[in-house]
Amino acid sequence: MTNKTIRAGATALALASPLAAHAQGIDEQINALISPVSNAVAGLVFYSVDVNGVAFPLIVGWLVLAATVFSLYFGFVQFRRFWHAIELVRGDYSNPNDAGEVSHFQALATALSGTVGLGNIAGVAVAVSIGGPGATFWMILAGLMGMASKFTECTLGVKYRRENPDGSISGGPMYYLSRGFAERGQGGLGKVLAVVFSICCIGGAVGGGNMFQANQAFQQFVNVTGGEASWFADKGWLFGLVLAVLVGMVIIGGIKSIARVTEKIVPFMAVLYLIAGLIIIAFNIDKVGWAFGQIFAGAFTGEGAAGGFIGALIQGFKRAAFSNEAGIGSAAIAHSAVRTKEPITEGYVALLEPFIDTVVICTMTALVIVISGKLATDLTGVELTSAAFSTAFSWFPYVLAAAVLLFAFSTMISWSYYGLKSWTYMVGESRSMDLLFKFFFCCFVVLGATMNLGPVIDFSDSMIFLMAIPNVIGLYFLMPIVKREAEGYWKRIESGEIRKYRGGRGAAAAQPANTR
């Protein structure tokens, strides 16, 4: 996930773009052309109001308000059905004969790969350095509330998905906006919202989900191979070309190929990062109680935060919203491809996403930073996170480089799918249209690694968050449908009509304990 705050943190790492002179000239021309539009759109999307001396982007308020509404409307489903979500991910209720392309676990891994990224490393450090330790508390709270948003949008994604003649699946906000509103006799409005969402998703996929990821992966690679003295410093095109080939090899196979890769990469990179964090905590176990005390005290007193209590709250909410994408609608595209007859089951699976991304991974980063004592320095962003981890591991920059590369790669392949489904929604499903988009997506990988396109990335970030406007409007209109789905599902669970399949996840071809 990308945004201006993350880029500020990445810049703090002094990852200056070591690009060829001719590429810089092209950069300047493109930046000059795009800047006026980018600045205008970003100014509108990220319009902020002053709250106690702290700028609060209204788009963050839009997402946090939606998460609060859905949490209340569904009776805090994220807590009541958390264990059932685990059971679904394990495959306890999975029927291999259901329509769909991927398992619950693969759908979750694919969606997570699109959200877990540099924001979990750099963005958290920026939030804590500005908002103090207390920002962590509000980040966790916003992440917990955001679980209800993911539950709502991913249930609708499966409910209104389209099964194509070749057995593939197309789904996401563009489908539940158009189809769901049509059921309510408001097809025209739904179609407009769906098209707006699709255009924004394509822009976000090519920029923030592709070019920015390639650029940051290259800069981190150069940083650990000698900086500007590195042989690779002026060879962004070569790095981009290799990365584009790797991305192309995965995305050419569609969601099944993407899911097979993400179900391996996501657990690996998450475990790698969390183990490193746990070791840091183990080395400083005597400071854990103190660190949590700082987090809770800072949450309500604003100690160490720019803007005091309000500053800590705003920074925590911003980090959660920018990190887990709850309410943006992107994850619903990946979750729509799941194998299931019950739309509500994928809603339950999806609510785990903000928990893993924000409550677990982002909190781990914040806790390590607080414990390390590096928060008292002038460092910020990735540099702060790296310094915090290096208190126990002098070689951590290499782990960080590996994490950034994995995060970037997994984000790119997931967002390629989001962009593709938005593209085919508008131009129609066909093999040629699929290949055309994938080809251009890979071309932009090379461009992203080669160029320093600040305004282009600003514009794409705006597109990503602009997706939340039509999406959340649709969720408000369609949330009664989600409630009916949940009520019907649990009646059948309680009556025994829906039961677990024998053998759980490991029994893909097992005889079901019931047929329904």
C-alpha positions in Angstrom: 0.0 0.0 0.0 1.4 3.4 -0.9 0.7 7.0 0.1 2.5 10.3 0.6 3.3 9.5 4.2 5.0 6.3 3.2 7.0 8.1 0.6 8.1 10.6 3.1 9.4 7.8 5.3 11.1 6.1 2.4 12.8 9.3 1.4 14.1 9.6 5.0 16.1 6.4 4.3 18.1 8.6 1.9 17.3 6.2 -1.0 18.2 8.9 -3.5 17.2 7.8 -7.0 20.5 6.9 -8.8 19.2 7.1 -12.3 20.8 7.6 -15.6 21.0 11.3 -16.8 18.9 10.7 -19.9 16.2 9.1 -17.8 16.2 12.1 -15.4 15.5 14.4 -18.3 12.5 12.3 -19.3 11.4 12.3 -15.6 11.4 16.1 -15.5 9.4 16.4 -18.7 6.8 13.9 -17.5 6.7 15.5 -14.0 6.2 19.0 -15.5 3.3 17.6 -17.6 1.6 15.7 -14.8 2.2 18.0 -11.8 -0.6 20.4 -12.3 -3.2 17.7 -12.6 -1.6 15.6 -9.9 -1.5 18.5 -7.4 -5.1 19.4 -8.1 -6.4 15.9 -7.7 -4.3 15.1 -4.6 -5.4 18.4 -3.0 -9.0 17.4 -3.5 -8.8 13.8 -2.4 -6.5 14.4 0.6 -8.2 17.7 1.6 -7.5 18.2 5.3 -9.1 20.2 8.0 -7.2 21.6 11.0 -7.9 19.8 14.2 -6.0 21.2 17.2 -3.2 22.2 15.0 -3.0 18.9 13.2 -4.1 18.3 9.6 -6.8 15.6 9.4 -7.5 14.3 5.8 -11.3 14.0 5.4 -10.8 10.8 3.4 -9.5 9.2 6.5 -12.5 10.3 8.4 -14.7 8.9 5.7 -13.1 5.5 6.1 -13.0 5.5 9.9 -16.7 6.6 10.0 -17.6 3.7 7.7 -15.7 1.2 9.8 -17.5 2.4 12.9 -21.0 2.2 11.2 -20.4 -1.3 10.0 -19.0 -2.4 13.3 -22.2 -1.2 15.1 -24.6 -2.4 12.4 -23.2 -5.9 12.4 -22.9 -6.1 16.1 -19.1 -6.2 16.1 -19.0 -9.2 13.9 -15.2 -9.0 13.9 -15.1 -10.2 17.5 -18.1 -12.5 17.5 -17.1 -14.5 14.3 -13.3 -14.3 14.6 -12.9 -18.0 15.4 -15.3 -19.0 12.6 -13.1 -17.1 10.2 -10.1 -19.2 11.4 -12.1 -22.3 10.7 -13.0 -21.2 7.2 -9.4 -20.4 6.4 -8.4 -23.8 7.6 -10.9 -25.2 5.1 -13.2 -26.8 7.7 -16.3 -25.8 5.6 -14.7 -25.9 2.1 -16.3 -27.9 -0.6 -13.9 -28.4 -3.5 -16.8 -28.7 -5.9 -18.1 -25.1 -5.3 -17.7 -22.5 -8.0 -14.6 -20.4 -7.8 -10.9 -20.4 -8.6 -9.0 -20.3 -5.3 -9.3 -21.5 -1.7 -10.2 -19.2 1.3 -6.6 -19.2 2.4 -5.3 -18.3 -1.1 -7.8 -15.5 -1.4 -6.8 -14.1 1.9 -3.1 -14.4 1.0 -3.6 -12.6 -2.3 -5.5 -9.8 -0.7 -2.9 -9.5 2.1 -0.1 -9.3 -0.5 -1.7 -6.2 -1.8 -1.8 -4.5 1.5 1.2 -5.7 3.5 4.1 -3.6 2.2 6.4 -0.7 2.8 3.6 1.0 4.8 4.0 -1.6 7.5 7.7 -0.7 7.8 8.1 3.0 6.9 4.5 4.3 7.4 4.3 3.0 10.9 7.6 4.7 11.8 6.4 8.0 10.4 3.1 7.7 12.4 4.9 6.9 15.7 7.6 9.6 15.2 4.9 12.3 14.6 2.1 11.0 16.8 4.2 9.5 19.6 3.8 6.0 21.1 0.1 6.7 21.6 -0.5 6.6 17.9 -0.1 2.8 18.1 -3.2 2.5 20.3 -5.4 4.4 17.8 -3.9 2.5 14.9 -4.9 -0.8 16.6 -8.4 0.5 17.3 -8.9 1.7 13.7 -7.6 -1.6 12.4 -10.1 -3.6 14.6 -12.9 -1.4 13.4 -11.8 -1.8 9.8 -12.3 -5.5 10.0 -16.1 -4.8 9.7 -15.5 -2.9 6.5 -13.6 -5.7 4.9 -16.4 -8.1 6.0 -19.0 -6.0 4.3 -17.3 -5.4 1.0 -15.9 -8.9 0.5 -19.3 -10.5 1.2 -20.8 -8.4 -1.5 -17.9 -9.2 -3.8 -18.8 -12.8 -3.8 -22.6 -12.2 -3.7 -22.5 -10.2 -7.0 -19.6 -11.8 -8.8 -19.8 -13.0 -12.3 -18.9 -16.5 -13.4 -17.5 -16.4 -16.9 -18.1 -19.1 -19.5 -14.5 -20.4 -19.1 -15.0 -20.9 -15.4 -13.1 -17.8 -14.3 -14.5 -15.3 -11.9 -14.9 -11.6 -12.1 -16.0 -9.7 -9.1 -15.4 -6.7 -6.9 -17.0 -3.3 -6.2 -17.7 -2.6 -9.9 -19.9 -5.6 -10.0 -21.8 -5.2 -6.7 -22.2 -1.5 -7.4 -23.8 -2.1 -10.8 -25.7 -5.3 -10.0 -26.7 -4.5 -6.5 -28.0 -1.0 -7.4 -29.8 -2.5 -10.4 -31.7 -4.8 -8.0 -32.8 -1.7 -6.1 -34.0 0.0 -9.3 -31.0 2.4 -9.3 -29.0 0.8 -12.1 -27.9 4.1 -13.6 -26.3 5.4 -10.4 -24.7 2.0 -9.8 -23.2 2.0 -13.3 -21.7 5.4 -12.8 -20.2 4.5 -9.4 -18.8 1.3 -10.9 -17.1 3.1 -13.8 -15.6 5.7 -11.5 -14.3 2.9 -9.2 -12.8 1.0 -12.2 -11.0 4.0 -13.6 -9.5 4.9 -10.2 -8.5 1.3 -9.6 -6.6 1.1 -13.0 -4.8 4.3 -12.2 -3.9 3.1 -8.7 -2.8 -0.3 -10.0 -0.4 1.1 -12.6 1.1 3.8 -10.3 0.9 2.9 -6.6 0.5 -0.8 -7.1 3.3 -1.1 -9.7 5.6 1.8 -10.5 6.1 2.9 -6.9 6.7 -0.7 -5.8 9.3 -1.2 -8.5 11.0 2.1 -7.7 11.3 1.4 -4.0 12.5 -2.2 -4.5 15.2 -0.9 -6.8 16.3 1.9 -4.5 16.6 -0.5 -1.5 18.5 -3.0 -3.7 21.0 -0.3 -4.7 21.2 0.8 -1.0 22.4 -2.6 0.2 24.7 -3.2 -2.8 26.9 -0.1 -2.3 24.6 2.9 -2.7 25.6 5.3 -5.6 28.9 3.4 -5.9 27.0 0.2 -6.7 27.3 -1.2 -10.2 23.6 -1.3 -10.3 23.1 2.4 -9.5 22.4 3.5 -13.0 20.9 0.3 -14.2 17.3 0.7 -13.1 16.2 -0.5 -16.5 18.0 -3.8 -16.0 16.5 -4.3 -12.5 13.1 -3.3 -13.9 13.4 -5.7 -16.8 14.2 -8.7 -14.6 11.4 -7.8 -12.2 9.0 -7.3 -15.1 9.8 -10.8 -16.4 9.2 -12.3 -12.9 5.9 -10.4 -12.6 4.9 -11.5 -16.1 5.6 -15.1 -15.4 3.2 -15.0 -12.5 0.3 -12.8 -13.7 0.1 -14.5 -17.1 -1.5 -17.4 -15.4 -4.3 -15.3 -13.8 -5.6 -15.5 -10.3 -4.8 -19.1 -9.8 -1.1 -18.5 -10.6 -1.1 -15.3 -8.4 -2.7 -17.2 -5.5 -0.2 -20.1 -5.7 2.7 -17.5 -5.4 1.1 -15.3 -2.7 0.1 -18.2 -0.5 3.8 -19.0 -0.2 5.3 -15.4 -0.2 2.9 -13.8 2.2 3.3 -16.3 5.1 7.1 -16.3 4.6 7.6 -12.6 4.5 5.2 -12.0 7.5 6.9 -14.8 9.6 10.3 -13.5 8.7 9.5 -10.0 9.8 7.6 -11.1 12.9 10.3 -13.4 14.1 12.9 -10.6 13.8 10.6 -8.4 15.8 10.0 -11.0 18.5 13.7 -11.6 18.9 14.1 -7.8 19.5 11.3 -7.9 22.1 12.9 -11.0 23.7 16.2 -9.2 24.0 14.4 -6.3 25.7 11.8 -8.2 27.6 12.3 -6.0 30.6 11.1 -3.0 28.6 7.9 -4.5 27.3 5.7 -3.4 30.2 7.2 0.1 30.0 6.6 0.2 26.2 2.9 -0.7 26.6 2.6 1.9 29.3 4.0 4.5 26.9 1.5 3.4 24.2 -1.5 3.6 26.5 -0.4 6.8 28.3 0.4 8.5 25.0 -2.9 7.5 23.5 -4.8 9.7 26.0 -2.3 12.3 27.1 -0.7 12.9 23.7 2.8 12.7 25.3 5.5 12.9 22.6 2.9 13.6 19.9 2.7 16.6 17.6 -0.7 18.0 18.3 -1.1 16.2 21.6 -3.9 13.7 22.1 -5.6 14.6 18.9 -2.3 14.3 17.0 -1.7 10.8 18.3 -5.3 9.8 17.4 -5.0 11.3 13.9 -1.7 9.6 13.1 -2.9 6.3 14.3 -6.1 6.5 12.3 -4.2 7.6 9.2 -1.7 4.7 9.5 -4.5 2.1 9.8 -6.5 3.5 6.9 -3.5 3.8 4.6 -2.2 0.3 5.5 -5.1 -2.1 5.5 -7.3 -0.5 2.7 -10.5 -1.3 4.6 -13.2 0.5 2.7 -11.1 1.0 -0.4 -12.7 -2.0 -2.1 -9.5 -3.5 -3.7 -9.5 -6.7 -1.5 -13.1 -7.5 -2.6 -11.7 -8.2 -6.1 -9.3 -10.9 -4.9 -11.8 -12.4 -2.4 -14.5 -12.7 -5.1 -12.5 -15.5 -6.8 -12.9 -17.8 -3.8 -14.5 -21.3 -4.1 -17.7 -21.1 -2.1 -21.5 -21.1 -2.4 -21.9 -18.9 0.6 -20.9 -15.2 0.1 -20.9 -14.5 3.8 -18.1 -17.0 4.4 -15.6 -14.9 2.5 -16.7 -11.9 4.5 -15.7 -13.7 7.6 -12.3 -14.7 6.1 -11.7 -11.1 4.9 -12.1 -9.6 8.3 -8.8 -11.3 9.3 -7.0 -9.1 6.8 -6.9 -5.8 8.8 -6.1 -7.8 11.9 -3.0 -9.4 10.4 -1.9 -6.3 8.5 -2.5 -3.6 11.1 -3.1 -5.2 14.5 -0.2 -7.7 14.2 2.4 -6.5 11.7 2.1 -2.7 12.1 1.9 -3.1 15.9 5.0 -5.2 15.9 6.9 -2.4 14.0 5.7 0.2 16.5 6.5 -1.9 19.5 10.1 -2.5 18.4 10.6 1.2 17.7 9.3 2.2 21.1 11.4 -0.5 22.9 14.6 0.3 21.0 14.6 3.9 22.3 15.3 5.2 18.8 12.1 7.2 18.9 14.0 9.9 20.7 16.3 10.4 17.7 15.6 12.5 14.6 15.2 9.4 12.5 11.9 8.6 10.7 10.5 6.3 8.1 12.4 3.2 7.0 15.5 4.6 8.6 13.9 4.6 12.0 12.6 1.1 11.6 16.0 -0.1 10.4 17.8 1.6 13.3 15.4 0.0 15.8 16.0 -3.5 14.5 19.7 -3.0 14.1 20.0 -2.6 17.9 20.0 -6.4 17.9 21.0 -7.2 14.3 23.7 -5.1 12.6 22.9 -7.0 9.4 19.2 -6.0 9.5 19.4 -3.7 6.5 19.8 -6.9 4.4 16.7 -8.4 6.0 14.9 -5.1 5.3 16.0 -5.2 1.7 14.6 -8.8 1.3 11.4 -7.8 3.0 10.9 -4.7 0.7 11.6 -6.8 -2.4 9.1 -9.5 -1.3 6.5 -6.9 -0.3 6.9 -5.0 -3.5 6.7 -8.1 -5.7 3.7 -9.5 -3.9 1.9 -6.1 -4.0 2.6 -5.8 -7.8 1.1 -9.1 -8.7 -2.0 -8.5 -6.6 -2.6 -5.1 -8.0 -2.1 -6.4 -11.5 -5.2 -8.5 -10.9 -7.2 -5.6 -9.4 -6.3 -3.4 -12.4 -7.0 -6.2 -14.9 -10.5 -6.9 -13.5 -11.4 -3.2 -13.5 -10.1 -3.0 -17.1 -12.1 -6.0 -18.3 -15.2 -4.7 -16.6 -15.1 -1.7 -18.9 -13.8 -3.2 -22.2 -15.2 -6.7 -21.8 -13.7 -10.1 -21.0 -11.4 -11.5 -23.7 -8.1 -13.2 -24.0 -6.6 -10.4 -26.1 -7.8 -7.6 -23.7 -6.3 -9.6 -20.8 -2.9 -10.0 -22.5 -2.9 -6.3 -23.6 -3.3 -5.1 -20.0 -0.7 -7.5 -18.6 1.8 -6.5 -21.3 1.4 -2.8 -20.4 1.5 -3.5 -16.7 4.9 -5.2 -17.1 6.1 -2.3 -19.3 5.3 0.1 -16.4 7.4 -2.1 -14.1 10.4 -1.2 -16.1 9.4 2.5 -16.1 8.9 2.5 -12.4 12.3 1.2 -11.7 14.0 3.6 -14.1 12.2 6.9 -13.5 11.6 9.2 -10.6 7.9 10.0 -11.2 6.8 11.8 -8.0 3.7 13.5 -9.4 2.6 10.3 -11.2 2.7 8.4 -7.9 0.9 11.3 -6.2 -1.8 11.0 -8.8 -2.1 7.2 -8.5 -2.3 7.5 -4.7 -5.2 9.8 -5.1 -6.8 7.3 -7.4 -6.5 4.6 -4.8 -8.2 6.6 -2.1 -10.7 8.0 -4.5 -11.9 4.4 -4.9 -13.3 4.7 -1.3 -15.9 7.2 -2.3 -18.1 5.1 -4.7 -17.2 1.9 -2.7 -18.4 3.1 0.7 -21.5 4.7 -0.8 -22.3 1.3 -2.2 -21.6 -0.4 1.1 -24.1 1.8 2.9 -26.8 1.1 0.4 -26.2 -2.7 0.3 -25.3 -3.5 3.9 -28.9 -4.8 4.6 -28.2 -7.5 2.0 -25.1 -8.6 3.9 -27.1 -8.8 7.1 -29.7 -11.1 5.4 -26.9 -13.3 4.1 -25.4 -13.6 7.6 -28.8 -14.4 9.3 -29.6 -17.1 6.7 -26.2 -18.6 6.9 -26.3 -19.0 10.7 -29.8 -20.4 10.7 -28.5 -23.2 8.4 -25.4 -23.7 10.6 -27.6 -24.0 13.7 -30.1 -26.4 12.0 -27.2 -28.6 10.8 -27.9 -28.0 7.1 -24.3 -26.6 6.9 -21.7 -28.7 8.7 -18.0 -29.1 8.6 -16.4 -31.3 5.9 -14.5 -34.3 7.2 -10.7 -33.7 7.4 -10.7 -29.9 7.2 -8.3 -28.2 4.9 -6.2 -31.3 4.2 -9.1 -33.2 2.7 -9.6 -31.4 -0.6 -11.3 -34.5 -2.1 -12.8 -35.9 1.0 -16.4 -37.1 1.2 -18.4 -34.2 2.7 -20.2 -34.7 5.9 -23.3 -33.2 4.3 -24.6 -32.2 0.9 -26.6 -29.1 0.6 
